[in-house]
C-alpha cells in the first residue's frame, strides 16, 4: 500500500499541489509520474506571486521521455 499524504491535492495526471503556511503553493508530480517521465531536463514555472487561473496551463516540464508536459491549475 502506498503512502498518500493528506495535505496534497492530486490531479488525474499525477500532479500534486500543497498549500503552505504562508499562503503560497508548492507543486510537484507523483513518484509514478517521475518513473514514467524519467530525468527532467527543463521546467518553466510562473513567476512567484503570479495569479494562476484554475484549469489553465501554468507550467511546462520537459523530460528525456516526454517532450512537454503541461501542469494545470485544477
Residue pairs with C-beta under 8 A, 6 or more apart in sequence:
5 18
7 18
7 19
8 16
8 17
8 18
9 16
9 17
9 18
10 16
10 30
11 17
11 72
11 74
13 33
13 72
14 29
14 30
14 32
14 33
15 27
15 28
15 29
15 30
15 33
15 71
15 72
16 27
16 28
16 29
16 30
17 25
17 26
17 27
18 25
18 26
18 27
18 28
19 25
20 26
24 48
27 45
27 59
27 71
29 37
29 61
36 65
36 66
37 61
37 63
37 64
37 65
37 66
37 69
38 63
38 64
38 65
38 66
39 63
39 64
40 61
40 62
40 63
41 62
41 63
41 64
42 60
42 61
42 62
43 59
43 60
43 61
43 62
44 59
44 60
44 61
45 58
45 59
46 52
46 58
46 59
52 58
52 73
53 73
54 73
54 74
55 72
55 73
55 74
56 72
56 73
57 70
57 71
57 72
58 71
58 72
58 73
59 70
59 71
60 68
60 69
60 70
60 71
61 68
61 69
61 71
62 68
62 69
63 69
